[in-house]
Amino acid sequence: QVQLVESGGGSVQAGGSLRLSCVVSGYTRSGYCMGWFRQAPGKEREGVAALYTGGGYIYYADSVKGRFTISRDNAKDTLYLQMNSLKFEDNGEYYCAAGIRAGGYCGGEIRSPQYEYNYWGQGTQVTVSS
């Protein structure tokens, strides 16, 4: 059974930093997509950053480029999201996701012809005060 467990959310003032972690267990594929998504109240879930565990292209939403960094420690089966220069608009529930890549790249949509995220964590809240 695949499980994703996030941690690291919290409250921070605008301009501050947080690091989210996501531990993956039970995923036996040798390579797959992993991503961070977020959802603010009343809004759709959006992709923030994503990568392929085998390396290569890394996706960032335009709104977080230059401020957020996604990374993975394969030895620890852990995905990270370093968030710097946080803004009020970064508020939301952040979810870790994993899924199959059929080809191409891993991006910020929940599903596409190239990939699909079908395993999700429970979410961790990020609150940024202005």
C-alpha positions as CSV (number, residue, x, y, z in Angstrom):
1,Q,0.0,0.0,0.0
2,V,1.4,3.4,-1.1
3,Q,1.5,6.0,1.7
4,L,2.6,9.6,1.5
5,V,3.0,11.5,4.8
6,E,3.6,15.3,4.8
7,S,5.1,17.4,7.5
8,G,6.6,20.8,8.0
9,G,3.6,23.1,7.6
10,G,2.9,25.9,10.0
11,S,2.5,29.6,10.5
12,V,5.0,32.2,9.3
13,Q,5.1,35.9,8.6
14,A,5.4,37.1,5.0
15,G,9.0,37.0,3.9
16,G,9.7,33.9,6.0
17,S,10.6,30.3,5.1
18,L,9.2,26.9,5.7
19,R,10.4,23.4,4.5
20,L,7.8,20.7,3.8
21,S,8.7,17.0,3.8
22,C,6.9,14.0,2.3
23,V,7.9,10.5,3.2
24,V,6.9,7.9,0.6
25,S,6.4,4.2,1.5
26,G,5.1,1.2,-0.5
27,Y,5.8,2.6,-4.0
28,T,7.8,-0.1,-5.8
29,R,8.2,1.6,-9.2
30,S,11.8,2.5,-10.0
31,G,10.8,5.9,-11.4
32,Y,7.7,8.0,-11.0
33,C,6.5,11.6,-10.8
34,M,6.3,13.4,-7.5
35,G,4.9,16.8,-6.9
36,W,3.6,19.4,-4.5
37,F,0.1,20.8,-4.9
38,R,-1.7,23.4,-2.9
39,Q,-5.3,24.4,-2.4
40,A,-6.6,27.6,-0.9
41,P,-10.2,27.9,0.4
42,G,-12.6,28.2,-2.5
43,K,-10.0,27.6,-5.1
44,E,-9.0,24.6,-7.2
45,R,-6.0,22.5,-6.3
46,E,-2.9,23.7,-8.2
47,G,0.5,22.3,-9.0
48,V,3.4,24.1,-7.3
49,A,6.4,22.0,-8.2
50,A,7.1,18.5,-9.6
51,L,10.0,16.2,-10.6
52,Y,10.7,12.8,-11.9
53,T,12.5,10.6,-9.3
54,G,14.9,9.4,-12.0
55,G,16.1,13.0,-12.6
56,G,15.6,15.5,-15.4
57,Y,13.2,18.4,-15.9
58,I,11.8,20.1,-12.8
59,Y,8.5,21.9,-13.0
60,Y,7.6,25.1,-11.1
61,A,4.5,27.1,-11.2
62,D,5.3,30.7,-12.4
63,S,4.0,32.0,-9.1
64,V,6.8,30.2,-7.1
65,K,9.7,30.3,-9.5
66,G,12.8,31.7,-7.7
67,R,11.3,31.2,-4.3
68,F,10.5,27.5,-3.9
69,T,12.8,24.6,-4.5
70,I,11.7,21.0,-4.8
71,S,14.1,18.2,-4.1
72,R,14.2,14.5,-3.2
73,D,16.5,12.3,-1.1
74,N,16.1,9.0,-2.8
75,A,17.9,7.2,0.0
76,K,15.3,8.4,2.5
77,D,12.4,8.2,0.0
78,T,11.6,11.8,1.0
79,L,10.4,14.7,-1.1
80,Y,11.0,18.3,0.1
81,L,9.7,21.7,-0.7
82,Q,11.8,24.6,0.5
83,M,9.7,27.7,0.5
84,N,11.4,31.1,0.9
85,S,10.1,34.6,0.7
86,L,6.6,33.4,1.5
87,K,3.8,35.6,0.5
88,F,0.2,35.9,1.7
89,E,-1.0,34.3,-1.5
90,D,1.0,31.1,-0.7
91,N,-1.6,30.3,2.0
92,G,-3.2,26.9,1.7
93,E,-3.2,23.2,2.3
94,Y,-0.2,21.7,0.7
95,Y,-0.3,18.1,-0.6
96,C,2.4,15.7,-1.7
97,A,1.5,13.5,-4.7
98,A,3.0,10.6,-6.6
99,G,2.1,8.9,-9.8
100,I,3.0,7.2,-13.1
101,R,4.9,8.9,-15.9
102,A,4.2,7.4,-19.3
103,G,6.7,9.6,-21.0
104,G,7.9,13.2,-21.4
105,Y,7.9,15.0,-18.1
106,C,6.2,15.4,-14.7
107,G,4.2,18.6,-14.5
108,G,1.7,20.5,-12.4
109,E,-1.6,19.1,-13.7
110,I,-3.2,16.3,-11.7
111,R,-3.4,14.2,-14.9
112,S,-2.2,14.6,-18.5
113,P,-1.4,12.3,-21.4
114,Q,2.2,12.0,-20.1
115,Y,1.5,11.4,-16.4
116,E,-1.0,11.1,-13.6
117,Y,-0.8,11.7,-9.9
118,N,-2.9,9.0,-8.2
119,Y,-1.4,8.8,-4.7
120,W,-1.9,11.7,-2.3
121,G,-0.9,12.7,1.2
122,Q,-3.2,14.0,3.8
123,G,-2.0,17.6,3.5
124,T,-0.3,20.1,5.7
125,Q,-1.4,23.6,6.3
126,V,0.7,26.6,5.5
127,T,-0.4,29.9,6.9
128,V,1.4,33.1,5.9
129,S,0.4,36.3,7.7
130,S,1.0,39.7,6.1
